[in-house]
């Protein structure tokens, strides 16, 4: 549309002072990147709306929500403010649109529809979101999310000069990318949209951010490295922008880069009182420290975790990071007694509790004194079944992999080496067929790396070396896999 071509309102969000809860550095101008999302509301709220969209693109959902609430109060006739409030409740790459957020999202979209807009483009944004909540009681969310994607595709095609339409459509593609698609077809489709836009709008936080997410696989990680190198410069006021590059750094085994990224992100999140984002950064930080054998630094990060009170362990983002950190610290260092003593938090979601129980199994089986783990393996099967009943097939599959790994180590401890190998190989094949979700740096220990360790125990160094090397293709520079290759080589010469 001509008005977009003429628009000169590319807002570089550097002027608005943050509240103490929002600012990561008092006295430093806010910098969230450059966004232009023209709306037909009062001209007085346009700059604030652009700022809110910039926050939204860096997943700063709470500050974005506050920004849009303020706009709704200042301009009661602004339908798009209510669409934007609803957008802060929809987390396409995280927990999607959880049932707890559905009533508020439905209310906001109903308000947007009641206020209405004479602008066909704005009507299309509101209509697309309405598909996420329509018949929510009877229509599974993946079906509604696909309908949303199709509506965003139509919006993007009809408004080719609307940068935000292209960006939100690309994000919708990523939201619907199946973790079992190892061709990464939707990710590549999103990149084909985003990369040309990145050349034209290099300071747009969403374009940069979503290129990183689209590239968060071993196949595409190198393609996302330029975006990873610049995102923290584009939006340094957003903790997630400081952390997000480490997704690519982790995929490429660039551990010191990941450490630098997450030190900054954890501090910014702490200053903004964003516990979930702080823990997320700390988990990636522990992972990277362990790969460089920086055990004291990893221990200090865990000590900081242990001082954090009142963590909402029922929240997946919080519960996962708070559980994974001590498990990583014990398992990566082969401190089996520590692992055996890890207990699941009773408030944790089943897929999070399963990680702690899996750690117990390895602790009981891989130390000098083995013990019965039948109860723990039964617990893992129970978590897996619970997730199936909840319809959470991705995490049911991941929990099933943990159960298979636990069973393989149990069989190995019982002297059933061939069956143990078969069980672990099946776990590795299944894990290799699936992508991780954004909340995790990856499995605590890749199943194929564990297969290499199991084969070493069976005195089969040449076969172990092959598995370690295969694991390093998808998880580069992992310390224990590298040491496994070296140990297998040494053992082969004896």
DRENTIMI-972650 format. One line per field, with one value per residue (C-alpha): residue number from 0; residue in three letters; chain; x, y, z. Coordinates in pm, whole numbers, plus 32768, in hexadecimal, padded with zeros to 4 digits. Layout:
num <- c(NUM:...)
residu <- c(ala:...)
chaine <- c(A:...)
c1 <- c(X:...)
c2 <- c(Y:...)
c3 <- c(Z:...)
//
This chain:
num <- c(0:1:2:3:4:5:6:7:8:9:10:11:12:13:14:15:16:17:18:19:20:21:22:23:24:25:26:27:28:29:30:31:32:33:34:35:36:37:38:39:40:41:42:43:44:45:46:47:48:49:50:51:52:53:54:55:56:57:58:59:60:61:62:63:64:65:66:67:68:69:70:71:72:73:74:75:76:77:78:79:80:81:82:83:84:85:86:87:88:89:90:91:92:93:94:95:96:97:98:99:100:101:102:103:104:105:106:107:108:109:110:111:112:113:114:115:116:117:118:119:120:121:122:123:124:125:126:127:128:129:130:131:132:133:134:135:136:137:138:139:140:141:142:143:144:145:146:147:148:149:150:151:152:153:154:155:156:157:158:159:160:161:162:163:164:165:166:167:168:169:170:171:172:173:174:175:176:177:178:179:180:181:182:183:184:185:186:187:188:189:190:191:192:193:194:195:196:197:198:199:200:201:202:203:204:205:206:207:208:209:210:211:212:213:214:215:216:217:218:219:220:221:222:223:224:225:226:227:228:229:230:231:232:233:234:235:236:237:238:239:240:241:242:243:244:245:246:247:248:249:250:251:252:253:254:255:256:257:258:259:260:261:262:263:264:265:266:267:268:269:270:271:272:273:274:275:276:277:278:279:280:281:282:283:284:285:286:287:288:289:290:291:292:293:294:295:296:297:298:299:300:301:302:303:304:305:306:307:308:309:310:311:312:313:314:315:316:317:318:319:320:321:322:323:324:325:326:327:328:329:330:331:332:333:334:335:336:337:338:339:340:341:342:343:344:345:346:347:348:349:350:351:352:353:354:355:356:357:358:359:360:361:362:363:364:365:366:367:368:369:370:371:372:373:374:375:376:377:378:379:380:381:382:383:384:385:386:387:388:389:390:391:392:393:394:395:396:397:398:399:400:401:402:403:404:405:406:407:408:409:410:411:412:413:414:415:416:417:418:419:420:421:422:423:424:425:426:427:428:429:430:431:432:433:434:435:436:437:438:439:440:441:442:443:444:445:446:447:448:449:450:451:452:453:454:455:456:457:458:459:460:461:462:463:464:465:466:467:468:469:470:471:472:473:474:475:476:477:478:479:480:481:482:483:484:485:486:487:488:489:490:491:492:493)
residu <- c(unk:unk:unk:unk:unk:unk:unk:unk:unk:unk:unk:unk:unk:unk:unk:unk:unk:unk:unk:unk:unk:unk:unk:unk:unk:unk:unk:unk:unk:unk:unk:unk:unk:unk:unk:unk:unk:unk:unk:unk:unk:unk:unk:unk:unk:unk:unk:unk:unk:unk:unk:unk:unk:unk:unk:unk:unk:unk:unk:unk:unk:unk:unk:unk:unk:unk:unk:unk:unk:unk:unk:unk:unk:unk:unk:unk:unk:unk:unk:unk:unk:unk:unk:unk:unk:unk:unk:unk:unk:unk:unk:unk:unk:unk:unk:unk:unk:unk:unk:unk:unk:unk:unk:unk:unk:unk:unk:unk:unk:unk:unk:unk:unk:unk:unk:unk:unk:unk:unk:unk:unk:unk:unk:unk:unk:unk:unk:unk:unk:unk:unk:unk:unk:unk:unk:unk:unk:unk:unk:unk:unk:unk:unk:unk:unk:unk:unk:unk:unk:unk:unk:unk:unk:unk:unk:unk:unk:unk:unk:unk:unk:unk:unk:unk:unk:unk:unk:unk:unk:unk:unk:unk:unk:unk:unk:unk:unk:unk:unk:unk:unk:unk:unk:unk:unk:unk:unk:unk:unk:unk:unk:unk:unk:unk:unk:unk:unk:unk:unk:unk:unk:unk:unk:unk:unk:unk:unk:unk:unk:unk:unk:unk:unk:unk:unk:unk:unk:unk:unk:unk:unk:unk:unk:unk:unk:unk:unk:unk:unk:unk:unk:unk:unk:unk:unk:unk:unk:unk:unk:unk:unk:unk:unk:unk:unk:unk:unk:unk:unk:unk:unk:unk:unk:unk:unk:unk:unk:unk:unk:unk:unk:unk:unk:unk:unk:unk:unk:unk:unk:unk:unk:unk:unk:unk:unk:unk:unk:unk:unk:unk:unk:unk:unk:unk:unk:unk:unk:unk:unk:unk:unk:unk:unk:unk:unk:unk:unk:unk:unk:unk:unk:unk:unk:unk:unk:unk:unk:unk:unk:unk:unk:unk:unk:unk:unk:unk:unk:unk:unk:unk:unk:unk:unk:unk:unk:unk:unk:unk:unk:unk:unk:unk:unk:unk:unk:unk:unk:unk:unk:unk:unk:unk:unk:unk:unk:unk:unk:unk:unk:unk:unk:unk:unk:unk:unk:unk:unk:unk:unk:unk:unk:unk:unk:unk:unk:unk:unk:unk:unk:unk:unk:unk:unk:unk:unk:unk:unk:unk:unk:unk:unk:unk:unk:unk:unk:unk:unk:unk:unk:unk:unk:unk:unk:unk:unk:unk:unk:unk:unk:unk:unk:unk:unk:unk:unk:unk:unk:unk:unk:unk:unk:unk:unk:unk:unk:unk:unk:unk:unk:unk:unk:unk:unk:unk:unk:unk:unk:unk:unk:unk:unk:unk:unk:unk:unk:unk:unk:unk:unk:unk:unk:unk:unk:unk:unk:unk:unk:unk:unk:unk:unk:unk:unk:unk:unk:unk:unk:unk:unk:unk:unk:unk:unk:unk:unk:unk:unk:unk:unk:unk:unk:unk:unk:unk:unk:unk:unk:unk:unk:unk:unk:unk:unk:unk:unk:unk:unk:unk:unk:unk:unk:unk:unk:unk)
chaine <- c(A:A:A:A:A:A:A:A:A:A:A:A:A:A:A:A:A:A:A:A:A:A:A:A:A:A:A:A:A:A:A:A:A:A:A:A:A:A:A:A:A:A:A:A:A:A:A:A:A:A:A:A:A:A:A:A:A:A:A:A:A:A:A:A:A:A:A:A:A:A:A:A:A:A:A:A:A:A:A:A:A:A:A:A:A:A:A:A:A:A:A:A:A:A:A:A:A:A:A:A:A:A:A:A:A:A:A:A:A:A:A:A:A:A:A:A:A:A:A:A:A:A:A:A:A:A:A:A:A:A:A:A:A:A:A:A:A:A:A:A:A:A:A:A:A:A:A:A:A:A:A:A:A:A:A:A:A:A:A:A:A:A:A:A:A:A:A:A:A:A:A:A:A:A:A:A:A:A:A:A:A:A:A:A:A:A:A:A:A:A:A:A:A:A:A:A:A:A:A:A:A:A:A:A:A:A:A:A:A:A:A:A:A:A:A:A:A:A:A:A:A:A:A:A:A:A:A:A:A:A:A:A:A:A:A:A:A:A:A:A:A:A:A:A:A:A:A:A:A:A:A:A:A:A:A:A:A:A:A:A:A:A:A:A:A:A:A:A:A:A:A:A:A:A:A:A:A:A:A:A:A:A:A:A:A:A:A:A:A:A:A:A:A:A:A:A:A:A:A:A:A:A:A:A:A:A:A:A:A:A:A:A:A:A:A:A:A:A:A:A:A:A:A:A:A:A:A:A:A:A:A:A:A:A:A:A:A:A:A:A:A:A:A:A:A:A:A:A:A:A:A:A:A:A:A:A:A:A:A:A:A:A:A:A:A:A:A:A:A:A:A:A:A:A:A:A:A:A:A:A:A:A:A:A:A:A:A:A:A:A:A:A:A:A:A:A:A:A:A:A:A:A:A:A:A:A:A:A:A:A:A:A:A:A:A:A:A:A:A:A:A:A:A:A:A:A:A:A:A:A:A:A:A:A:A:A:A:A:A:A:A:A:A:A:A:A:A:A:A:A:A:A:A:A:A:A:A:A:A:A:A:A:A:A:A:A:A:A:A:A:A:A:A:A:A:A:A:A:A:A:A:A:A:A:A:A:A:A:A:A:A:A:A:A)
c1 <- c(8000:8080:8064:8166:8259:823B:824E:8380:8325:842F:8445:8593:851C:861E:8561:846E:84DD:8491:8403:84EB:8447:848D:85E2:871A:87FB:8777:87DA:8827:8731:864E:86B2:85C6:8607:854C:83DD:82CB:8168:807B:7F1E:7DE2:7DD1:7E22:7F6D:7FD1:7FF0:80AB:8209:819B:80FC:823F:82FC:8209:8233:83AD:838C:82A4:839F:84A5:83AD:83A1:8236:81ED:827F:81D4:8089:80B1:8100:7FCA:7EEB:7F5E:7F01:7DAA:7D6E:7DE5:7D21:7BE1:7B94:7CD9:7C79:7DDE:7E48:7D68:7DEC:7F4A:7EEF:7E70:7FB4:807C:7FBD:8012:8175:81A7:82F7:82C7:8183:80A1:7F51:7F26:7DC3:7DFE:7E2D:7D06:7BF5:7CBD:7D27:7BBE:7B48:7C4D:7BFD:7A89:7ACF:7B9E:7A81:797F:7A4A:7A8F:7B6E:7B2A:7C82:7C70:7DD4:7D8A:7C4B:7D1E:7E0E:7CEA:7C3D:7D79:7D98:7C28:7C72:7D5C:7C3D:7B13:7A71:7B92:7ACA:7A99:7BB5:7D19:7E11:7EF0:7DC3:7D77:7EE5:7EF2:7DBA:7E69:7F99:7EC1:7E17:7F68:7FDE:7EB4:7EF5:8062:8011:7F0C:7FEE:8146:81C9:8164:82A7:81F7:8108:8230:82E0:81B2:8168:82CC:82A1:815D:821A:8317:8203:8174:82C0:82A9:83CE:83D4:8419:8590:857F:8527:843C:837B:84B7:854A:8408:841A:8587:8530:8442:851E:8679:8622:856D:86A1:876B:866B:861F:875C:86ED:8598:8594:8494:8543:868F:85F1:8528:864B:86FC:85D2:85AA:871A:8716:8777:88BE:886F:8825:88EE:8A02:88F7:8885:89DC:89DB:888D:8912:8A40:8968:8825:88B7:8920:87C8:8700:87E9:86D0:861C:86AE:8639:86FB:8835:87F3:8769:88B7:8928:8831:890E:8A50:89DF:898A:8AE8:8BA1:8C15:8C18:8CC5:8BDB:8AB7:8B45:8B6F:8A0F:896A:8A2E:89A0:8844:8831:889B:87A2:8688:86DF:86D2:857E:84FD:84BD:84FA:84A4:8593:86A4:868A:8681:87C8:8860:880F:88C2:89DD:8A0C:8A03:8B18:8BEE:8BE7:8C5C:8D93:8DC4:8D8B:8CFA:8D2B:8C66:8B54:8B4A:8B28:8A03:895D:89A2:88EA:87C8:87B6:878A:8659:8523:83BB:8401:82C3:832C:81DA:823A:82EC:83F3:844E:8430:84FD:8626:8627:861E:870C:8828:887C:883F:8934:8A34:8A2C:8A0A:8B05:8C0B:8BB4:8B6C:8A7C:8A38:89CB:88E7:884B:87EA:872A:85B6:849D:83D6:826F:81E7:82B2:8209:8238:8339:840C:83EA:8458:85AD:85EE:857E:8658:877F:8733:873B:888F:8910:88A3:8924:8A66:8B1B:8BEF:8AC4:898C:8830:86D4:862F:84EC:841C:84C5:8495:8326:830D:8399:8298:818B:81FE:8202:80A0:802A:80B3:8006:7EBD:7EFA:7F2C:8092:8128:8275:82CF:8238:8332:8453:83F7:83E2:8548:85B6:8502:85B0:8703:86BC:8655:878F:8872:87AB:87DA:894C:8971:88C2:89BB:88C8:89AE:8910:87B3:8841:88E7:87A8:86DE:87D4:87F4:8679:867B:878E:86DA:8597:8647:86FF:85B0:852E:8595:85B2:84C8:8549:853B:865E:87CA:8795:877B:8833:8912:88CC:8858:895B:8A6F:89E8:89F1:8B63:8B98:8AD8:8BA8:8CE6:8C6D:8C3C:8DA9:8D46:8E17:8E04:8C89:8C80:8D57:8C63:8B41:8BFF:8C5F:8AF8:8A81:8B7E:8AEC:89A5:8A36:8B8D:8CA4:8BF7:8D08:8CA8:8C78:8DCE:8E69:8DAA:8E4A:8FA1:8F63:8EE0:901A:90F7:9039:904C:91CA:91DD)
c2 <- c(8000:815C:81DC:80DD:813E:82AB:8269:82FD:828F:818B:81AB:8174:8130:81ED:8306:8271:8244:80F3:80B3:800D:7EC2:7EF0:7F92:7EBF:7FEC:8126:8264:81B3:8200:80E2:8034:7F30:7F4B:7FF7:7FA8:804A:7FC7:80DF:80D0:819F:81FC:834F:83D3:8413:829D:8237:824A:8188:807F:8056:8034:7F2A:7E63:7E78:7DE8:7CDA:7C74:7C3C:7B6D:7C77:7C1B:7CC3:7E1B:7E03:7DB6:7EE6:7FC1:7F52:7F71:80DA:8119:807B:8165:8299:824C:8186:8173:80C1:7F5F:7F02:7F43:7E21:7D44:7D90:7D40:7BEF:7BBC:7BD7:7AA5:79D5:794D:78A2:77FE:77C6:7753:77C4:7837:7784:7743:7834:7952:78F9:79BF:7B01:7AD5:7A93:7BC7:7CA6:7C2D:7C55:7DBC:7DF9:7D73:7E43:7F84:7F2A:7FCD:805F:7FEA:7E9C:7E42:7E71:7DA7:7C8D:7C8C:7C78:7B6B:7A97:7A99:7A44:78F6:789E:78AE:7845:7701:76CE:75D1:74E9:7538:74CB:75E8:7567:7581:76E3:7744:76C8:7794:78C3:7882:786E:79B5:7A5B:79D5:7A7B:7BBE:7BBE:7B7A:7C8F:7D8B:7D4B:7E9E:7E5E:7DE7:7D79:7C9B:7BE6:7BC4:7B43:7A4F:79CA:79A0:78E1:77F6:77B2:777A:7664:75C1:7453:73E3:729F:734E:732D:73D7:751B:757D:7685:7714:773D:77DC:78D3:791F:7964:7A71:7AFE:7B09:7C02:7CD9:7CCE:7D79:7E90:7EAD:7E3F:7ED4:7E2D:7D55:7C59:7C14:7BD9:7B0F:7A28:79E6:7956:787E:7809:77A7:76F1:759D:74F6:7512:7686:7712:77A8:7863:7909:7971:7AD3:7B19:7A87:7B6B:7CA4:7C69:7CDE:7E23:7E54:7E35:7E39:7EAF:7D60:7C40:7B43:7BF7:7BD2:7A5E:79F2:79F0:78D6:77ED:7803:7805:76C3:761E:766F:761E:7784:776A:78AE:7974:78C8:791C:7A8A:7A9A:79FB:7AB9:7BF9:7B66:7ADF:7C2E:7CF1:7C01:7C1A:7D94:7D80:7C7D:7B82:7A3C:7958:7A04:7A11:789B:7853:7910:7868:770F:775B:77F0:76B3:75E3:76B2:76BF:7544:7519:75E6:7533:767C:75C1:76D2:77CA:76C9:7688:77FB:7810:76F0:779E:78CC:77EB:7763:78C3:7906:78CF:7899:7817:77BA:765A:7612:7709:763E:7745:7773:7606:7586:766A:7641:74C5:74A4:756E:7486:7356:73D7:742A:72CA:71FC:72B9:7292:7121:7163:7044:706D:71D3:7160:7051:7153:723A:7240:72BC:73E2:736F:74A2:7467:7409:7297:72D2:739A:72A4:7193:723A:7223:70B7:7063:70FD:701F:6EEB:6F3F:6F93:6E43:6D7A:6E1E:6E44:6D35:6CAE:6C6A:6C51:6BF5:6D00:6C50:6D50:6E70:6DCF:6D95:6F04:6F6C:6E8D:6F34:7090:7023:6F9B:70D7:71AE:70D5:7106:727E:7279:72F3:7203:72B6:72A1:7147:70DC:718C:70EC:6F9E:6FD1:700D:6ECC:6E08:6E93:6E35:6CD8:6CB2:6D08:6C1B:6B02:6B54:6B45:69F4:6967:6965:6A1C:69D6:6A34:6B6A:6BD6:6B9C:6C69:6D8B:6D87:6D9D:6EC9:6F71:6F36:6FC5:70F3:7137:713C:725F:73C8:7466:7578:76DB:76B7:75C2:75CE:7462:7315:7306:7204:71A3:703B:6FF0:706D:6F84:6E6A:6EB1:6EA3:6D5C:6CC1:6D2E:6C74:6B45:6B61:6BB4:6CEE:6CFF:6CF3:6DE9:6EDE:6ED5:6F2F:7046:70DB:70C1:7174:7289:72D0:7343:73B9:744A:7472:73BF:7376:7211:71A9:7234:717E:7046:704C:7072:6F59:6E75:6EB9:6E67:6D28:6CBB:6CBF:6BD9)
c3 <- c(8000:7FAF:8113:8187:8077:80DD:824D:82F1:844F:8489:85FD:869D:87FD:88C4:896A:8A61:8BCB:8C66:8DBD:8EBA:8E62:8CF0:8CD7:8CDD:8D0D:8DB3:8D02:8BBA:8AA0:8A45:8905:8876:8702:85E8:85A8:84D8:8501:8491:8526:84FA:866C:86FE:8676:87DE:8824:86E7:877C:88B0:87D2:870E:8855:88CD:878C:87B4:8913:8890:8785:8894:8964:8A75:8AA6:8BF4:8B98:8A43:8AEA:8BCC:8AA0:89E4:8B18:8B35:89C8:89FC:8B22:8A66:8928:8976:8801:87A7:8745:86F6:885E:88C8:87AD:882B:8995:891B:8859:899D:8A1B:88E6:88F7:87A6:87F5:8967:8A0A:88EB:8977:8AC4:8B44:8C64:8B6C:8A90:8B49:8B47:89DD:8979:8A34:8991:8832:8875:88E1:87A7:86D2:878E:8764:85FB:84F9:83A4:8335:827C:82DE:8451:842B:839A:84C3:85B6:84EA:84DA:8653:867E:85D6:86F7:87ED:8718:8793:8886:894E:8826:8734:878D:87A1:8684:859B:8611:85F5:848F:843F:84D5:83FB:82C3:831C:8353:8204:815A:8219:81B5:8047:803C:80EB:8058:80C6:822F:82CD:840C:834A:82AE:83FD:84BB:839F:83B3:852A:84EF:8407:851A:8618:853F:84DF:8547:8621:855B:840F:83E9:8294:834E:8233:82F5:838F:8233:81B8:82D9:828D:8122:81A0:82B1:8217:8100:8202:82DF:81CF:81B6:832B:83E1:8530:853A:8677:85FB:84B2:8563:867C:859E:84B3:85E4:8640:84D8:84D7:8626:859C:854B:83D7:83D6:84FB:8425:8360:84A3:851F:848A:8535:8678:8667:864C:8713:885E:87B3:8718:885C:898A:8A71:8A46:8B13:8A12:8903:89D3:8A08:88B7:87FA:88DD:882F:86FB:87C6:8873:8727:86A9:87EC:881D:8997:89FB:8919:89C3:8B1A:8AC2:8A36:8B63:8C6A:8BD5:8BAC:8D0F:8DA1:8CCD:8D23:8E96:8E86:8DDB:8ED4:8DBD:8E78:8D55:8C66:8D6E:8DAE:8C39:8C0C:8D3F:8CB4:8B6D:8C3B:8D09:8BCC:8B2B:8C66:8C7D:8B16:8B69:8CB7:8D6D:8E92:8F95:8EC2:8E8A:9001:904A:8F5B:9015:915F:90D8:9073:91D4:9262:9185:9257:91F5:9096:8FDF:8F88:8EE8:8DD7:8CCC:8C78:8DE7:8E47:8D22:8D5D:8ED8:8EB2:8D8B:8E24:8F4B:8E6F:8D6A:8E76:8F06:8DC8:8CEE:8E03:8E36:8FA3:8FCB:913F:9101:8FE9:90BF:91C4:90D8:9123:9042:90C3:9103:904F:8F12:8DCA:8D7A:8C68:8D5F:8E7D:8D8A:8D63:8ED9:8EE8:8DBA:8E73:8F9F:8EC0:8E2F:8F88:9012:8EE9:8E75:8FBE:9064:9126:9058:90EA:9077:8F9F:8F42:9000:8F4B:8DF5:8E4B:8EAC:8D59:8CAD:8D7F:8D17:8BAC:8BC8:8C76:8B5D:8A59:8B13:8B17:899E:89C1:88C7:889F:8A0F:8A29:891F:89CD:8B19:8A67:89F1:8B5A:8BBF:8AAB:8B16:8C7F:8C19:8B44:8C6B:8D46:8C4B:8C31:8DAB:8DA2:8CA7:8B82:8A98:8946:89B8:8A62:891F:885A:8953:8955:87DB:87BA:88A6:87DA:8691:871C:87AF:866A:85B5:8684:86B5:880C:887C:88BB:8A36:8A3E:89CF:8972:8A28:8B72:8ACA:8960:8947:883C:891F:8A2C:892E:88FF:8A79:8A8F:8978:8A2A:8B5E:8A7D:8A08:88A1:8867:86EC:86F0:8811:874F:862B:8710:87BD:866D:85F1:872B:86F6:859E:8639:8787:8734:8834:8950:8A4C:8AA7:893E:88E0:8A07:89A2:8849:88E9:89E1:88CF:8802:892C:8977:880B:881D:8948)
//
